[in-house]
Amino acid sequence: MENSKSKDPLHGITLLRILEQLVEYYGFDTLGELIKIKCFTDNPSIKSSLTFLRKTDWARKQIEELYIQSLSKFAK
C-alpha cells in the first residue's frame, strides 16, 4: 500500500480553525467586506459565525475558498 497525502488543502482542517485564521488575518470588518454575510458585520463572534456557517452551505463554501486563496498570506 502506498502512503498518499490528500491534495485537498482543506483536508484535516476544521471549520473553527479556518475561521480563526481568517479572523486573525483579516478581522471581522474586512471579512464582512469580502464576504457579505451578517454574522461578520452585526455583532460578530466566532461562535455565531460557526453556527451560521455550519448551517449554510453557500456561505461555508465562500469561506473555504477565501481560506484557500489566503493560505500563502498566512505563511508570511
Sine and cosine of phi, psi and omega as CSV:
sin_phi,cos_phi,sin_psi,cos_psi,sin_omega,cos_omega
0.00,0.00,0.60,-0.80,0.03,-1.00
-1.00,-0.07,0.60,-0.80,0.16,-0.99
-1.00,-0.01,0.96,-0.27,0.01,-1.00
-0.90,-0.43,0.68,-0.73,0.02,-1.00
-1.00,0.00,0.54,-0.84,0.03,-1.00
-0.93,0.38,0.65,-0.76,0.05,-1.00
-1.00,0.03,-0.07,1.00,0.02,-1.00
-0.97,0.26,0.89,-0.46,-0.02,-1.00
-0.91,0.41,-0.26,0.97,0.00,-1.00
-1.00,-0.09,-0.05,1.00,-0.04,-1.00
-0.87,0.50,0.84,-0.55,0.06,-1.00
0.99,0.15,0.08,1.00,-0.01,-1.00
-0.95,-0.31,0.80,-0.60,-0.02,-1.00
-0.98,0.18,0.37,-0.93,0.08,-1.00
-0.87,0.50,-0.60,0.80,0.05,-1.00
-0.85,0.52,-0.74,0.67,-0.02,-1.00
-0.90,0.43,-0.66,0.75,0.04,-1.00
-0.86,0.52,-0.76,0.65,-0.03,-1.00
-0.90,0.43,-0.68,0.74,0.02,-1.00
-0.87,0.50,-0.69,0.72,0.00,-1.00
-0.92,0.39,-0.65,0.76,0.01,-1.00
-0.91,0.41,-0.67,0.74,0.01,-1.00
-0.92,0.40,-0.65,0.76,0.01,-1.00
-0.89,0.46,-0.66,0.75,-0.06,-1.00
-0.98,0.19,-0.75,0.66,-0.11,-0.99
-0.99,-0.12,-0.56,0.83,-0.16,-0.99
0.99,0.12,0.36,-0.93,-0.03,-1.00
-0.91,0.41,-0.55,0.83,-0.01,-1.00
-0.87,0.50,-0.76,0.65,-0.01,-1.00
-0.94,0.35,-0.63,0.78,0.06,-1.00
-0.85,0.52,-0.66,0.76,0.02,-1.00
-0.90,0.44,-0.49,0.87,0.07,-1.00
-0.98,0.20,-0.63,0.78,-0.03,-1.00
-0.96,0.28,-0.64,0.77,-0.01,-1.00
-0.78,-0.63,0.93,-0.36,-0.11,-0.99
-0.98,0.20,0.99,0.16,0.11,-0.99
-0.75,-0.66,0.62,-0.79,-0.14,-0.99
-0.87,0.49,-0.54,0.84,-0.05,-1.00
-0.91,0.40,-0.23,0.97,0.07,-1.00
-0.99,-0.12,-0.26,0.96,-0.10,-1.00
-0.93,-0.37,-0.50,0.87,-0.05,-1.00
-0.94,-0.35,0.97,-0.24,0.02,-1.00
0.79,0.61,0.85,0.53,-0.11,-0.99
-0.95,0.32,0.56,-0.83,0.13,-0.99
-0.44,-0.90,0.35,-0.94,0.04,-1.00
-0.87,0.49,-0.71,0.71,-0.06,-1.00
-0.87,0.48,-0.75,0.66,-0.03,-1.00
-0.93,0.38,-0.58,0.82,0.03,-1.00
-0.92,0.40,-0.69,0.72,0.03,-1.00
-0.87,0.49,-0.69,0.72,0.01,-1.00
-0.85,0.53,-0.73,0.68,-0.01,-1.00
-0.91,0.41,-0.73,0.68,-0.07,-1.00
-0.91,0.42,-0.55,0.84,0.02,-1.00
-0.93,0.36,-0.44,0.90,-0.03,-1.00
-1.00,-0.06,-0.31,0.95,-0.20,-0.98
-0.86,-0.51,0.98,-0.19,-0.10,-1.00
-0.86,0.50,-0.71,0.71,-0.06,-1.00
-0.89,0.46,-0.61,0.79,0.00,-1.00
-0.94,0.33,-0.67,0.74,0.03,-1.00
-0.88,0.47,-0.64,0.77,0.02,-1.00
-0.88,0.47,-0.65,0.76,0.03,-1.00
-0.91,0.42,-0.64,0.77,0.03,-1.00
-0.90,0.43,-0.70,0.71,0.01,-1.00
-0.89,0.45,-0.65,0.76,0.03,-1.00
-0.91,0.42,-0.67,0.74,0.05,-1.00
-0.89,0.45,-0.65,0.76,0.02,-1.00
-0.87,0.49,-0.73,0.68,0.00,-1.00
-0.88,0.47,-0.68,0.74,0.02,-1.00
-0.91,0.42,-0.48,0.88,-0.09,-1.00
-1.00,-0.06,-0.08,1.00,-0.08,-1.00
-0.80,0.60,-0.66,0.75,-0.02,-1.00
-0.93,0.37,-0.48,0.88,0.02,-1.00
-0.95,0.30,-0.55,0.84,-0.02,-1.00
-0.91,0.41,-0.52,0.86,-0.07,-1.00
-0.96,0.28,-0.33,0.94,-0.05,-1.00
-0.98,0.21,0.00,0.00,0.00,0.00
